[in-house]
């Protein structure tokens, strides 16, 4: 049922997502669709800085001279136009896909700085799901970074069916694409004890923006080879390139791993390796989150919203990672904390709205999940939580309007 109090302003130019967005938001409330951000040459005090942020966060921001000036000017005009639009439409809710860089970032920051509510969209990590968050996606989402609110939610929420436990039967590896990805010449057996390291796609925004010490795949591989020396006798580390990576780094990985206990296994299915592994280490890949559904200890080396004490270990430097790997047979997690965290993600946070929807999905119930985060009841343990504001320009630059 359409809620007349929900008035969305959706940036719809994301190819392949138009039909999905329209089916979702047209069923929720009044919706204005924009092919591109509006333009205005009337500047605000924040215009220059926001345009620079939007430009710097792009995958390839290296243009110089006239083209750089032109792109920065366009981003500034888009920020100005969006801010002016939402100053006139104070009840509007800004919606955009991903919006971590470029014109989508400028659009959403303009809406935020005008005081408008925002909803950032992205594919969800679980089958058939999307992310829809008022603060941002992935690391900059609005979820608590402490376990207490999730435990309160779990205590207040009745269990229905298997819940997140069903995910181990439905999670699948992404379909392979791009360049052929070779294996190491000889691999230890899967039943030998090992730590699995699934790699992300080169240039992934989660690496570039939130990778910490590992802003590239090469950085992460070098760190894994270095720290693998700490593994106990008889253990090894298995690396797999992302199935959709356009270009294989197998030659680099093989060269780096020579003489170490790190092996490249591109052939074995990602989740077959997750099942067989004793633990999983990643920068901030969604495979780390998915591995929790298989009851695996997980180590994150970058910034990610799920690196919460009791849920996953966090190793922001090689020293910490080496220490964890040296005692990897003792790696563990708090099953109560994991159950509360994954339970909230599965039951409430990731609506199952990605087409085609599986049989048995109650569309009205999934849409209600979006309404709940936009109009949360007073005292809701998760949606009433507010992330503490950290000082400093880097926090503000990466904050996506967290408030």
Secondary structure as UniProt FT lines:
FT   STRAND          3..11
FT   TURN            15..17
FT   HELIX           18..25
FT   TURN            26..28
FT   STRAND          29..34
FT   TURN            45..46
FT   HELIX           47..56
FT   TURN            59..60
FT   HELIX           65..88
FT   TURN            90..91
FT   STRAND          92..97
FT   HELIX           102..113
FT   TURN            114..115
FT   STRAND          117..123
FT   TURN            127..128
FT   STRAND          130..133
FT   HELIX           138..140
FT   HELIX           148..156
FT   HELIX           163..169
FT   TURN            190..191
FT   STRAND          194..198
FT   TURN            202..203
FT   HELIX           205..210
FT   TURN            212..213
FT   HELIX           217..227
FT   HELIX           228..230
FT   TURN            233..234
FT   STRAND          236..240
FT   TURN            243..244
FT   HELIX           250..257
FT   TURN            258..259
FT   STRAND          262..264
FT   HELIX           270..276
FT   STRAND          279..282
FT   HELIX           286..291
FT   HELIX           292..294
FT   STRAND          297..300
FT   TURN            305..306
FT   TURN            309..311
FT   STRAND          313..314
FT   HELIX           318..326
FT   HELIX           328..330
FT   HELIX           335..344
FT   HELIX           345..349
FT   TURN            359..360
FT   HELIX           363..374
FT   TURN            378..379
FT   TURN            381..384
FT   HELIX           393..397
FT   TURN            400..401
//
